[in-house]
Amino acid sequence: MLGLNRSNVYYVAIEDPYEKSSLLRAIDDIYTEIPFYGYRKIYHCLEEKGFSIGMNRVRLYMRELELKTIYPTKKIGRAHV
């Protein structure tokens, strides 16, 4: 009658148990302490601290904070003549 869907009327948003700022701070703390940890190890550290968050969310937040893992790369030297 009104042109509204019932799902829009009855929808109740689920509140996030952790604020985004506390998660970002925890990720940044772990990264500054150990910068060679990737998103998987940071995910496990967050689990140990009691956070319930998905691995993809950790990766997204690391991208948002512009955190990149430090790891050894291939050394490219000059060719011997």
DODREN-16606 format. One line per 8 residues: number of its first residue (from 0); their letters; for each residue y, z, x of N, C-alpha, C, O. Coordinates in Angstrom, 3 decimals, padded with zeros to 6 digits. Example, Ala and Ser with C-alpha at 12.3 -4.5 7.8 and 13.67 -1.06 7.14 Angstrom:
BEGIN
0> AS> -005.690/007.800/013.190/-004.500/007.800/012.300/-003.300/007.800/013.200/-003.319/008.465/014.236  -002.250/007.080/012.850/-001.060/007.140/013.670/000.030/007.870/012.900/001.138/008.039/013.409 $
This chain:
BEGIN
0> MLGLNRSN> -001.192/000.000/000.795/000.000/000.000/000.000/001.273/000.000/000.849/002.187/-000.792/000.619  001.316/000.894/001.824/002.517/001.016/002.639/002.524/000.051/003.811/003.546/-000.110/004.479  001.410/-000.583/004.061/001.324/-001.503/005.192/001.014/-000.796/006.508/001.264/-001.348/007.579  000.471/000.424/006.438/000.099/001.178/007.627/-001.412/001.312/007.704/-002.099/001.398/006.686  -001.909/001.329/008.920/-003.330/001.595/009.119/-003.574/003.094/009.090/-002.738/003.875/009.545  -004.714/003.492/008.558/-005.037/004.914/008.510/-005.186/005.496/009.909/-004.861/006.661/010.141  -005.678/004.687/010.837/-005.875/005.190/012.194/-004.542/005.578/012.834/-004.498/006.502/013.646  -003.475/004.900/012.488/-002.159/005.265/013.028/-001.666/006.574/012.443/-000.961/007.326/013.117 $
8> VYYVAIED> -002.018/006.853/011.223/-001.554/008.064/010.563/-002.313/009.280/011.069/-001.708/010.331/011.279  -003.645/009.164/011.276/-004.475/010.296/011.642/-004.629/010.493/013.146/-005.239/011.473/013.574  -004.093/009.592/013.951/-004.259/009.661/015.407/-003.554/010.879/015.978/-002.382/011.119/015.686  -004.265/011.646/016.789/-003.700/012.782/017.499/-003.975/012.567/018.980/-005.130/012.453/019.390  -002.925/012.512/019.776/-003.075/012.269/021.208/-003.738/013.465/021.877/-003.441/014.614/021.551  -004.636/013.187/022.812/-005.309/014.231/023.568/-004.410/014.629/024.722/-003.940/013.775/025.473  -004.171/015.914/024.863/-003.333/016.389/025.947/-004.129/016.418/027.241/-005.296/016.808/027.262  -003.485/016.003/028.304/-004.114/016.007/029.615/-004.192/017.445/030.121/-003.169/018.129/030.162 $
16> PYEKSSLL> -005.384/017.927/030.512/-005.495/019.322/030.948/-004.702/019.602/032.229/-004.291/020.738/032.465  -004.487/018.586/033.046/-003.723/018.746/034.276/-002.480/017.873/034.180/-002.531/016.728/033.729  -001.383/018.435/034.608/-000.179/017.628/034.641/-000.293/016.642/035.794/-000.906/016.920/036.825  000.310/015.495/035.586/000.245/014.451/036.601/000.869/014.917/037.911/000.374/014.592/038.990  001.944/015.671/037.817/002.633/016.114/039.030/001.754/017.036/039.876/001.797/016.968/041.105  000.959/017.895/039.234/000.081/018.781/040.008/-001.025/017.984/040.692/-001.413/018.301/041.817  -001.536/016.951/040.021/-002.557/016.097/040.643/-001.975/015.320/041.817/-002.594/015.225/042.876  -000.784/014.766/041.623/-000.155/014.005/042.702/000.123/014.910/043.896/-000.047/014.496/045.043 $
24> RAIDDIYT> 000.543/016.120/043.637/000.811/017.068/044.722/-000.476/017.414/045.452/-000.487/017.493/046.681  -001.564/017.623/044.711/-002.848/017.956/045.338/-003.367/016.794/046.177/-003.882/017.004/047.275  -003.237/015.578/045.670/-003.668/014.395/046.426/-002.841/014.258/047.692/-003.381/013.975/048.761  -001.535/014.457/047.580/-000.654/014.339/048.739/-000.967/015.416/049.771/-000.930/015.146/050.971  -001.271/016.626/049.324/-001.619/017.706/050.258/-002.892/017.376/051.033/-002.957/017.577/052.246  -003.889/016.875/050.337/-005.149/016.510/050.999/-004.908/015.379/051.992/-005.423/015.399/053.110  -004.113/014.383/051.566/-003.862/013.227/052.436/-003.073/013.621/053.682/-003.374/013.142/054.775  -002.067/014.487/053.536/-001.285/014.882/054.707/-002.112/015.713/055.673/-001.890/015.674/056.883 $
32> EIPFYGYR> -003.069/016.467/055.137/-003.943/017.260/055.995/-004.955/016.369/056.721/-005.185/016.530/057.920  -005.554/015.434/055.988/-006.589/014.556/056.558/-006.284/013.117/056.132/-006.795/012.672/055.104  -005.465/012.375/056.890/-005.034/011.041/056.460/-006.111/009.958/056.527/-005.899/008.855/056.023  -007.252/010.247/057.133/-008.292/009.227/057.202/-009.280/009.330/056.055/-010.274/008.605/056.037  -009.029/010.222/055.087/-009.859/010.291/053.888/-009.449/009.186/052.923/-008.263/008.964/052.678  -010.436/008.506/052.387/-010.193/007.504/051.363/-010.208/008.145/049.990/-010.289/009.366/049.858  -010.127/007.301/048.966/-010.053/007.832/047.608/-011.328/008.551/047.197/-011.276/009.463/046.372  -012.478/008.161/047.756/-013.738/008.818/047.392/-013.792/010.256/047.912/-014.160/011.173/047.178 $
40> KIYHCLEE> -013.425/010.446/049.184/-013.463/011.795/049.745/-012.385/012.666/049.124/-012.597/013.860/048.914  -011.232/012.081/048.829/-010.175/012.843/048.161/-010.646/013.247/046.775/-010.351/014.352/046.319  -011.371/012.371/046.103/-011.951/012.689/044.798/-012.871/013.899/044.890/-012.816/014.793/044.046  -013.723/013.925/045.921/-014.647/015.053/046.092/-013.895/016.342/046.436/-014.278/017.422/045.986  -012.838/016.233/047.226/-012.027/017.419/047.539/-011.367/017.961/046.276/-011.296/019.174/046.084  -010.886/017.069/045.419/-010.264/017.502/044.168/-011.289/018.166/043.260/-010.972/019.143/042.581  -012.525/017.644/043.240/-013.583/018.269/042.457/-013.872/019.682/042.958/-014.082/020.600/042.164  -013.880/019.848/044.272/-014.118/021.174/044.847/-013.007/022.151/044.483/-013.248/023.348/044.331 $
48> KGFSIGMN> -011.784/021.632/044.342/-010.647/022.480/043.978/-010.599/022.768/042.479/-009.776/023.564/042.027  -011.478/022.122/041.704/-011.553/022.423/040.284/-010.905/021.396/039.372/-010.832/021.606/038.162  -010.434/020.291/039.930/-009.844/019.239/039.107/-010.946/018.367/038.522/-011.935/018.075/039.194  -010.779/017.960/037.295/-011.720/017.052/036.651/-010.991/015.734/036.449/-010.245/015.562/035.484  -011.214/014.812/037.366/-010.492/013.541/037.360/-011.450/012.462/037.833/-012.349/012.732/038.629  -011.266/011.256/037.354/-012.126/010.151/037.737/-011.723/009.542/039.068/-010.580/009.674/039.508  -012.675/008.875/039.701/-012.431/008.252/040.990/-011.383/007.141/040.892/-010.547/006.980/041.782  -011.442/006.379/039.795/-010.466/005.305/039.621/-009.056/005.852/039.440/-008.088/005.235/039.883 $
56> RVRLYMRE> -008.938/006.997/038.797/-007.625/007.620/038.606/-007.066/008.072/039.949/-005.865/007.956/040.192  -007.931/008.588/040.826/-007.505/008.992/042.167/-006.995/007.781/042.920/-005.955/007.840/043.577  -007.727/006.681/042.823/-007.310/005.446/043.497/-005.973/004.956/042.961/-005.122/004.510/043.730  -005.781/005.033/041.656/-004.530/004.624/041.031/-003.368/005.490/041.504/-002.294/004.978/041.822  -003.586/006.803/041.547/-002.526/007.705/041.987/-002.215/007.519/043.465/-001.057/007.632/043.868  -003.230/007.235/044.282/-002.977/006.975/045.703/-002.157/005.708/045.875/-001.275/005.645/046.731  -002.446/004.703/045.065/-001.662/003.477/045.098/-000.220/003.744/044.663/000.726/003.191/045.222  -000.078/004.602/043.658/001.242/004.950/043.146/002.059/005.703/044.200/003.269/005.506/044.310 $
64> LELKTIYP> 001.395/006.559/044.969/002.062/007.300/046.038/002.199/006.481/047.319/002.808/006.931/048.289  001.632/005.281/047.317/001.632/004.378/048.472/000.950/005.019/049.679/001.437/004.933/050.806  -000.185/005.660/049.418/-000.983/006.262/050.479/-002.095/005.305/050.865/-002.850/004.836/050.013  -002.190/005.019/052.154/-003.241/004.127/052.636/-004.039/004.857/053.699/-003.485/005.569/054.536  -005.330/004.672/053.654/-006.232/005.336/054.581/-006.041/004.800/055.986/-005.883/003.596/056.189  -006.057/005.697/056.949/-005.968/005.305/058.353/-007.389/005.144/058.867/-008.189/006.077/058.795  -007.698/003.986/059.375/-009.029/003.746/059.900/-008.930/002.774/061.070/-007.963/002.018/061.163  -009.913/002.784/061.958/-009.860/001.883/063.115/-010.002/000.431/062.690/-010.757/000.104/061.774 $
72> TKKIGRAH> -009.276/-000.414/063.358/-009.333/-001.844/063.050/-009.848/-002.598/064.273/-009.954/-002.047/065.368  -010.155/-003.832/064.061/-010.641/-004.674/065.149/-009.507/-004.927/066.114/-008.397/-005.274/065.711  -009.795/-004.752/067.392/-008.772/-004.972/068.411/-008.798/-006.443/068.804/-009.825/-006.981/069.218  -007.672/-007.057/068.668/-007.553/-008.476/069.012/-006.797/-008.570/070.329/-005.609/-008.256/070.399  -007.474/-008.991/071.335/-006.854/-009.098/072.658/-006.601/-010.561/072.984/-007.028/-011.470/072.272  -005.899/-010.748/074.073/-005.658/-012.119/074.506/-006.917/-012.677/075.145/-007.713/-011.948/075.737  -007.075/-013.971/075.014/-008.246/-014.624/075.585/-008.110/-014.649/077.104/-007.029/-014.881/077.647  -009.220/-014.406/077.765/-009.204/-014.440/079.239/-009.199/-015.878/079.689/-009.984/-016.697/079.211 $
80> V> -008.315/-016.177/080.606/-008.181/-017.549/081.090/-008.885/-017.732/082.386/-008.877/-018.830/082.942 $
